[in-house]
Amino acid sequence: MSNYLNSLLDLKLKRWSANNFRKPKLVLVGIGNEFFGDDAAGIYVVRDLKRRFSNSESIFLVEASVAPENFTGPIRKFSPDWVWIIDAADMNLNPGEVEILNLDQIDGISAFSHRMPLTLFARYIYETTNAEISFFGIQPEETGAYLDVTKTIKKTCQDLGEMLAEWIKTNIQ
């Protein structure tokens, strides 16, 4: 997972750097329902990152739970260049696999617990900030009311949090 994601992020940064002379401002939005098993994946990743980047001028971390639309004001105010949305999504992959998709690729993704469709939230953020939107989908193993997050997804969230933290420290901060 790490090499694949790193190479995609490196490519995004290379494209960004070709037209910009500063590092991008980044928002990470963790989405999910903690009472619905592996659906909590996005929240777990952002919580891990909050411990590492609590007071950064270039990174804004949002623990959005099931209502990311409630955070559009603070996201717009931060004026990001990039927005990374992290969520559990059924992408017909093996449990714990992570896929990075762009805004135009998320239409068919089945997310679980949002009040509004993820595409609507993402497009609104894009239209109001002009930020590049990336979706980090984590394939869940088990979702259902009052289930705990599985060991597979806990490990994926931990690994993804560590990988993103290292990439951000090296390339953004």
N, C-alpha and C positions, 0 to 999 in steps of 0.2 A: 504494500500500500504506500509506504513512505516515498520510494523513488518515483512512482507514478504520479502521486500528488505533487511532490516537489517539482517535478519537471513541468507539470501543467502550470503551477504557480510561477515558476521561473519564466515560462513563456509569456504569461500575462504581464509580469513585471517588465520583461524586455520590450513588449509592445508599448506599455505605458511610458517607459523611459525614452522611447524614440521621439515622443512628442511633448514630454514634460521634463523640467529641470529640477524637480523636487520629488520627494518620496510621496506616495499616495496616502491620503487620510482614509482610514479603514473602519467600517462598522461591521461587527459580527453580531448577528441576530440568532439566538438560540430559540427554537420553537419546539413545543411539545407539551404533552400532558403527563404529569408525574404519576397519575393514577391509572395509566393505561399501558403498563409494561414498557416495552422498548420504544414507545412513542416519545419517551422523555429524553431521547438521545441528544437532541440539539441543546436542551437545557444543561445536561451534564457537561457537554463540551465547553459551553460558555462559562459555566461556573468554574471549571478548571482554569480557563484562561483569565478569569477575573482575579484569581489569586496571584497570577503572574504579572498582570498589567493593570493594576488598580488606578494609577494616576498618570495616564499617558495622554499627551496632547494630540497624538496621531492615531489613537485607537479608541473606539467607543464600543463597549460591550453591552448588549441588550439581552436580558433574560425575559423573552417575550411570552413565554408560556403558550396558551392557546389563542392569544389575541394580539398578534404582532401589530395590527392596525392601531392599537392604543399607543404605539411608540413612534408614529410617523412624525409628530411634531419635534421631539428631541433628535430624531435622525436628521430631519431637514435642517434643524438649527446647527448641528455638527458640520453640515455641508461636506459629506464624504465624497471621495473619488471612487471608492470601491465599497460595495455592500456584499457581505458574504452571509447567506442565509443557511443555517445548519438545521436539519430536520430529519426525522425518520421518514422514509418514503419507500413504498413498494415499487421497486424497479425490476422485479423478477431476477434478482441477483442472489447470491448466497448470503445468508445472514452475516452481518458485520461488514460486508463490502461497502466501500464508499465510492461515490461517483461525483465528479464536479461537472455541473451543467451550466450553460449560459441561459439568460432570460428566454431566448427563443426556443430552448429545448425543454422547458419545464411544463409545458401545457399538458402533456399526457401523464405526468407523475401523480400517483395516488398518495396523498398525504392524509393523515388520519383525523386530527382533532381541531382543525381550524374553524373559526366562525366564518371567515371569508376565504374564498379560494386563494391559494398561494400566488397564483399568477396575477390576480388583481392587486394584491399587496405589493408584489415585486414591480409590476408595471407602474403603479402609483409612485413608488419610491424612485424609480428610474425617471419618470416624467417630471418629478418635482426637484430632483437633485442632479440629474444627468450622470449619476454614478453608474459605473459598470457593475452589473448584478451577477453574482455567481451563487449557485445553489449547491451545497454539499449535502447530498442525499446519503443517508445511512440505511441500508437494507435491514429492517427489523427481523428478529427471529420470532417473537411472540408479542402480540398486542391483545389486550382485552381488559375489561374493567377490573381494577384492583389487583392487577398482576405486578410483580416486581420486575425491574429491568433484568434481563438475562445476563449471565456471566459473559457470554459472547459479546453482547453490545456494550457492557461496562468496559470490557477490555478494548473494544474498538474506540469508544469515547476517550479512554485514557490515552491510547496510542495517537489518536487524531489530535487531541489537545496538546500532547508533547510535540508532535510533528509541527503543528501550526505555530506553537510558541517559539520553537527554534527557528522556523522560517521567518516569522515576524521579527524576532530579535536580530536576525542576520540582515534582513532586507528592508524593514520598515522603520525600526527604531534607530 
